[in-house]
Amino acid sequence: MSFHRVAVVMAGGSGERFWPVSTPDRPKQFLNLSSADRSLLQDAVQRLQTNFANDDIFIATTGRLVEASRAECPAVPARNVFGEPTKRNTAGALIWSAANLMARFPDSWQEVTMAVVTADHRIAPADKFLSVVGSAMDLAENLRGLVTIGIAPTRPETGYGYIERGDPVGQGFLAVRFTEKPDAETAVRFLKSGQYYWNSGMFFWTVQAFIDQLEEAGVVTREFVKQLAAAISSESEEAAELFSQVKSESIDYALMERSERVYVVESAFEWDDLGAWDALTRSLPLDDSGNAIVGTARVVESEGCAVYNDMEGVEVCLLGCDDLAVVAANGKILVVPMPRAQDVRKLVEKT
């Protein structure tokens, strides 16, 4: 069987951990966090364009971010930006995307393979990334299973999910177990074992295999997804009503942890989740003291700091500071120790 391969870029997000620059209307995929002249979303689309035609690149986002996503990536056809009518976590976003693809290809959706990639990670180089994507799609088509990319861990990171690999299968491995954000002791054990990967949050499957596994896991039925696709195709208000019935769950919890047909392919490229301000010192060029600086700033006798200044006419100055993230944006100043960068969302909750 010959498959039609498409790429779906996951581009939702609420903009919490990169506050105060990022907001619900401008989450981190719209920020220049790994390139001086391109947003993360633009980077994600540009990477795909080598192997996918623009007509085969889709962006999955929330309804409120549809127009902003279209403006950010004008090469992607406007109708290829899928806006969920309501937020239903990553499982809902992917069900909505699959239903949209079924509506787009009503006579051939059984031969469509989805590459679900992220819009908010640093990935390089593009050619190695696309090679792994090709291997993951091959495995998904050959085994009719659910495939993800595993990142070989380089540190005992407690902020990421992990995948335990099992026996070799084709170009990958059987995925034995998913573990979400382990404690420090467990993360060290995972790193030393050599049997665990970081969960990249990227997925590969045929649309047919995806909806079959959704039904087997008790998430939604095949008939439900087909009804949703029919409502989308007819531009019926019933589509939003049907989608509101989908339970809000992560795709890892709803499906990947429950399916017995999950496989993992090891990455061969550089990857960073860019989850919080401390990631800037890993994703951007550094000065001689290991500081990452974006915008107007003076940093003297300071080491390992990240400065992001988005305020016109303002200069941020640091003297004698180590391991701090200092952010100036939208009339607010954030100062946080690097080890606490993941906790910035606590400030968002209080605004």
N, C-alpha and C positions, 0 to 999 in steps of 0.2 A: 504494500500500500504506500502511496506517495502522500506525504503530509505537507500541509500548508503551515509554515512556521510564522508565528507572530510574537511580538514582545509587548508586555504590559508593564509599564512603569508605575509602581505604587507611590503615590504622591499626596497622601493625606497629611495628617499631623496637626497638632494643636499649638505648637510654638512655645512650649514651656521651658525646656532646659536651656535654650539660647535666649531667654529673656535677659535684658529688655529690648534687644534688637529684634528678636523673633516674637511675633504675636499671632493670634489665631488667624488673622487675615494675611499674615506674611510669615508662615512657618519656615523652618530652616532650609527646606529645599530651594527657597528663593534667595538664599544668602550665598555670598562668595566665600565659602569656608575652606575650599581646597584649591581655588584658582583666583587670581586677581581680577580676571575679566569675564568669568562665567559663573553662574549660579550652579549649585549642585544638580538641580533639575536639568539645566542645559547640558552639563557634563554627562549626565546619564543618557540623555537622548543622543548626544553627539557620539558617544561610545557605540551605541547600537547601530548608527547609520551606516557603518561599514558593512554589516551583514544583513541588515533589514531595510527594506524600502520604507520610505516615510508612510506610505499607506498601510504598512504592517506594523507600525509603532503606535501604541495606544497609551494613554495616561489615565490612570484610575485615581480619582480624587474626590473630595467632598463637593457638594453642590455649590457652596460659597466660594470655592477656589477654581471653578471651571474657567471663568473668564481670565483670571490671573494666569492660569496654566497655559491657556491658549496664547496669551500675549507673550509669555516667557519663551514659548517654543512654537513660533509661527510656521515652521516647516512641517509640523505634525498637523494633519487635517483637523479642522475644528470639530468635526463629528467624531473624531477618534478620541476625544477627551470625555471620559465617562464620569459623570457626577452623581454620586449616590444621593438619593432623596433624603435619607437619614443615615446617621453614623451607626454602623454595626460592626466595628472593629475590623480586623484583617480578614476574618472568615467571611463576614458580610461583603466586604469590598471585593473579594475574589469571586464570590457567588454572583454578585452584580456584574463583574467583568465577564465571567463565563456566559451569563445570560445575554449580555450585550453582543458577545461574539457569536452566539447561536442565532441571534436576530440578524446580525450582519451577514452571516454565511448560512442561510436557512437550509440549503440543499447539500452543504458539504461540511457542516460543523464537526461531524464525526472524524474528519481528517485534519482538524486544526490542532496544532500543538502550541501551548502557551509557555513562553519564557517570562516568568514573573520576577522582575528585578526591582531594586530599590532606587529611590531618588535622593537619598540623604546619606550615602556612604562615599568615602574616598576609595577609588579603585584605580590601579595602574599596574602595568601598562594595558592599554585597551586590547592589543592583539592577544595577549595571554588570557585575558578575561574572556574574550569571544571564543577562544579555543576551548576553554572549560565549559562555556555555555553550550557549545556544539556537542561536546561529549555528554553533558547532562541531558540534552534533548534527544540524542541518540538512545541513551539508556531509557528514557521515559517512553519513547516510541517502541523500542524493542520489548520492554517488559510490561508495558501498560501499567506502570506504577507511578508513584509520586517521588520525585527526585529533588534533593536540595544540594547546595554547595556547602561544604564544611571548610572552615578556615583553620589551618594548623595554628594552635595558640602559641604566642610568644611570651606570655606572662600569665600569672595566676589571676586573671581578670574576674572580678565578682559581679560585674555589671552586665555580662553577656549570658546568653543561654548556651548550653553545650549539647553535643550529640555524641553518643558512644557508638563507635563503628563495630560491625561484626564481620562476618565472612565476606571475602571478595565476591563481587557479582559484576561480570562484564568489566566496564571501565570504572566501576565504583565499588561500594561496599553496602551491605545490608545495614540499615540504621537500627540499632538495638534499643536505644533509650534516649529520650530528651530530658535534660535537667535545666530548669530555669534559675539563673542567677544564684549559684551556690555560695556558701560561706567561704571565707579565706582558706581554711584548712582543706576543704573539699576541692577548691580550685587548684591548690598546690598539688594535691593527689592526682587530679585529672591531668595536669600538665606533665607530671613525671611519668604517668602511665604510657603516654604516647598513643592512647586509644580513643582520645576525645578530640572533637573539633569544636570551635566556636560555631554557633548557628548563624549563618549569614543572612537569614531571612529572605533568601531567593529560592524560587520553586519552579519546577518544570514538570509538565504533564500534558497529556492530550485532554481536550475538553471532555471527551467521552469517559476517560479513566477518572477524571476529577469528579464528575457528577455521580459516577458509579460508586466511588469511594465515599462521597458525601452521604449517599443513601445507606451504604453498609455501616457507616459510623453513626447513623441516626441523626445526622445534622439536618438535612432536608431530603426530600424524595426527588427522584428523577423527574417525576411528573410536575412537581412544584417548580423546578428550574425551567422546564419546558413552558409551563404556564407564564412564568415571569418573562421568558424570552418572547413569547407571543404578545404579551402586553406591551413590552418595550417596542417591538416591531410595529405595532399598531398605534404607538404613541398614546396609549390609553392611561388614564389616571389610575387604573387598577394596578399598574406596575409599582407605584409608590405604596399602595395599600398592601400589596403582596409582600413587598420587601420589608415593610414594617414588622412582618411576622417573623423575620429571621432573628434568631437569638444573637445578641452581641457577645462574641467570643473571639479570641485570637485563633488564627488558623492552626497554630501549634497545638493548642489545647483541644480545639474542636475536632481536628482531623489527624494531624501528623503524629500525635502521641497515641492515637487509637488504631490507626491503620497498620496492617501487617505487610503492606506493600510499599514501604518507604526505603529509599536508597540515598546514599550520600556520595558525592564526587568531591575529591579533594581539590582545593584551589591551587592555582599556580601563579597567583598574582598578589600584589600588595593590597591590603584591605584595612579600612578603619571605619568603625561605626559612627564616628563623629557625634557621640552621644551628648557631649557637654563641652563647656568652654575649655577644659583641660586638653581636649583633642587638638586644639590649634597648634600646640607645640609639636604635634606629630604630623600635621597635615600641611603646614606652611613653612616657608623658608625661615631660618633662625639667624639671629645675629651671633656675634662671637661669644655671647654669654648665654646662648640658648633661649633667647626671648623671641616670641612671635609677635609681630606688630602689624596691625592693620589701621590705617588712618594716621592722623597727626599725633605724634607722641614723642616725648623725650624720656629715655630710660637709662638711668645712670647707676652704676655700681649695684646692679640688680641681676638676678639669674633665674632662669626657668619660668619667666612670667609670660602671660598672654595678655596683650593689650588690643582692644578692638574699639576704635573711636569712630562713631557714625554721626557725630555732631559737628556741623559746620561752624567754623569760627572758634572752636574749643581745642585746646592742646592738653593732652593728658600727660602728666609728669610723674615719674616714679624715681625715687632715690632710696637705695639701700633696701630694696624689697626682693624677696625670694619666693618663688612658687605661689604667685598670686595671679588671679585672673581679674583684670580691671576693664570694665565695659562702660562706655558712655554712648547712650542712644535714647532717642525719644524723651529727652528732658530728664533722664534718670541716670544715676551712676551706680554701678554694681562693683563691689569688691568682695572677692571670695577666695579663700585658700584653695589651691588646686585639689587637695583630697576631698573637699566638700562641694566640688563643682556639680555633682549629680543632685545635690540638694537644692539647687536654685528654684526648682518648682515650688518649694515651700514659700518662697516670696511671692510667686504667682498666685498661690492660694490666698494670700493675705491682701492682694490688690483688688 
